[in-house]
Amino acid sequence: MKGAQAPFFTSMRILVIKPALLFCIFALAVVCYLPGLEGHFVFDDGANLRLNSYLGIESLDLVSLWRAAFSGDAGPLGRPISMASFAVNHYFSGMVPYYFKATNLAIHLVNGILVFLFVRMLLNLHLRIRRLMTERDFATWIAIAVAAAWLLHPFNLTGVLYVVQRMTSLSALFTLAGLVLYLYGRKSLLDGARSGFFAIAAAIFIATPLAALCKENGVLLPLFILVIEATLLRWNAFDQNSRRILVSMVGLSVAIPVLAGLIYVLNNPGLILAGYSWRDFSLSERLMTEARVLWFYLHMIVLPSMSEMGLHHDDFPISRSLLAPWTTLSAIAGLIFLMGGAFALRNKHPMIAFGIAFFLIGHVLESTVIPLEIAFEHRNYLPMLGILLPLAYYALNSQIHLSSLRVRRVAFAVLVVLFAGLTASRAMQWGDTLQMRMLEVERHPGSVRAHTDLAALYDHLPPTSQEDAVDLYNKALFHYRQAADNAPTSIAGLLGMLAVNAERRLPQENALLVELEQRLATVPFGPPNKNSLIGAIRDIASGYFVVNAEVVDRIYRAALSNPLLTGSIREQIVSEFANLPPEIRSKAELLK
């Protein structure tokens, strides 16, 4: 009887261990992130959330939600699902950062569940198609390991605590849901049930637009499916007819949008090139720089470094040529080698080919020709799965080099513990706004935004004494000055210095005004400079800080003399100045 009972209790114990382990992983993720929920809004959370009056809905009626949903201008599609979610957040909790961040954490946990399901289903299908023998529940254990590494990875922190990046995590949610739905349909096809095509069609034609309406990265879902088929599933189906239908559905879902997009861009080259007119880098320089950025991402995913991570990476050096810096050429050569290696290993080591392709496809929009900023950590929120899955697969697989199995498993466990520790440490820093911004400056001294963020905080901290007020004033001026010196094409630092003096009713130094005029008349007027100037104008209009008509006149004339200030941006600037009180508009009105 004892001999008969042992297998039953053993299997029951295993059944309990896996859910319990998953629960502990999710609980650990919550514990790691909790301190960070106390932090404030950061960077463009303000422009997208606090200053968007449409998000302040008072009822959940369709009209209010519709206005809120289409009130964003962060991307060509407006990201309405994400914007509507912010409005719902505001309805239930007001504009309180804690609850926005808590909602982001909940989305992150749901994504963790989807990561687990996706990896388990993908591995089970791959092992079945390749007829590979593995230990019992191998796919489940790998899925748990990948979910743990992904949930606890410190590089994902900005996708959670940087509130506006709910756009990224929500897009990832629908993308992962689409991938899970697709794999469910693929399993049905392998089982001989053509009803699987309904799930596949839903994944491609429903999940993709939902993901894209959160953030444009969602359009990559069919490309991720193509990567899965080309590397791990190999279009395997119950019969040839099903296989042909499958190839047609996936192929057309990729080919038609890609061809349509290429034709549109080629016929409208200004759509891409116009964005470079106000950047301090060209299209070729961006492409060269992104080769180095991708290697930075890979380094941070595998062995993250606290000193190199941060909210701002606007200090990342631009590649001006293949040898400036010298790492540019080697980075490009390394990527070519990586892609060639993935192709060469597609049969013998398809998991490696899948991982490299998944990672690179995940960056095809934000790290190529579109004139976006150079680097952000949240861009790896979904692509890092391509690195973590092969890492776990080869670290924990008992069919590979058995003698090193224990060392590999211990090393992977240590790595996950490291991830958790770094995430907890970063979350604690993000929970203390002053500490976080001081560390951003310390780790990224060349960053304009790190300095302006810290300067703005010093400017608004309540002083405890007259001596403290002078100290805070001097610190604010110092960091605005550093921001101005770091970027000669930015007006943010100089406007910050003007604001610090104006808030305190102090006279403006003529040397500062001359320098500001020179920049206003010559710098490229893209969104960063436009937003900085509009923000200053609105503060003047509201009476938050006071400048006289002469200062307004000099700023206005300098800005409108800039040959690069054209089109809708020029119209916005003129409109904002027109909203100023009449007594300080003065002669500037004549320049309309």
Secondary structure, DSSP 8 states (H G I E B T S, - for coil): -HHHHHHHHHHHHHHHHHHHHHHHHHHHHHHHHGGGGGS---TTHIIIIIT-GGG--SS--HHHHHHHHT---SSTT--HHHHHHHHHHHHHH-S-HHHHHHHHHHHHHHHHHHHHHHHHHHHHHHHHHHT----TTHHHHHHHHHHHHHHH-GGGTHHHHSGGGHHHHHHHHHHHHHHHHHHHHHHHHHTT-TTHHHHHHHIIIIIHHHHHTT-GGGGGHHHHHHHHIIIIITT--SSHHHHHHHHHHHHHHHHHHHHHHHHHHHH-THHHHGGGGGSSS-HHHHHHHHHHHHHHHHHHHHS--TTT--S--TTS----BTTBSTHHHHHHHHHHHHHHHHHHTTTT-HHHHHHHHHHHHHTTTTTTTS---S--GGGGTTTTHHHHHHHHHHHH-TTS-GGGHHHHHHHHHHHHHHHHHHHHHHHHHHHSHHHHHHHHHHH-TT-HHHHHHHHHHHHHS--SSHHHHHHHHHHHHHHHHHHHHH-TT--HHHHHHHHHHHHTT----HHHHHHHHHHHTTS---HHHHHHHHHHHHHHHHTSS---HHHHHHHHHHHHT-TT--HHHHHHHHHHHHTS-HHHHGGGGGG-
